Amino acid sequence: MKTSTVGIVTPINKDELKELLTETKETLATGILANAGNPTFGAVDLWKLRKTNKTTSSLRRHI
């Protein structure tokens, strides 16, 4: 039976290793505003809606 001892990982040459290890500088996107026109609906907003509905319904019952 023939066996092969070829490794799974191919060796990396010096140029590829140097390219992988070079540090790149990050730039910040200053012109972009997150959620510029899209307000989010959170748990606090839901709580406020439930609170106002409870008080409105209780006022209607007393009249």
C-alpha positions in Angstrom: 0.0 0.0 0.0 1.4 3.4 -1.0 1.2 6.2 1.5 1.6 9.9 0.9 3.2 12.2 3.4 2.3 15.5 1.8 1.1 17.9 4.4 -2.3 19.6 4.3 -1.0 23.1 4.9 1.1 24.5 2.1 4.2 26.4 3.2 4.1 30.2 3.0 6.9 32.0 1.3 8.5 35.1 2.8 6.6 37.6 0.5 3.2 36.2 1.4 4.1 36.2 5.1 5.3 39.8 5.0 2.0 40.8 3.2 -0.1 39.0 5.9 1.8 40.6 8.8 1.7 44.2 7.6 -0.4 46.6 9.6 -3.0 48.6 7.8 -4.3 51.9 9.2 -8.0 52.3 9.7 -9.9 55.4 8.6 -13.0 56.6 10.3 -16.1 57.5 8.3 -16.9 60.9 9.7 -19.5 61.9 7.1 -21.9 59.1 8.0 -24.5 59.4 10.7 -25.9 56.3 12.2 -29.8 56.1 12.2 -30.0 59.6 10.6 -33.7 59.5 9.8 -34.7 56.2 11.2 -35.8 56.4 14.9 -35.8 53.1 16.7 -38.6 51.7 18.8 -37.3 50.4 22.1 -38.5 48.9 25.3 -39.0 52.4 26.8 -41.3 53.4 24.0 -43.4 50.3 24.5 -43.6 51.0 28.2 -44.8 54.5 27.5 -47.5 53.3 25.1 -48.8 50.7 27.6 -48.8 53.3 30.4 -50.8 55.8 28.4 -53.3 53.2 27.2 -53.9 52.1 30.8 -54.6 55.6 32.0 -56.8 56.4 29.0 -58.9 53.3 29.4 -59.3 53.9 33.1 -60.5 57.5 32.4 -63.1 56.2 29.9 -64.6 53.7 32.5 -65.1 56.5 35.1 -67.0 58.8 32.8 
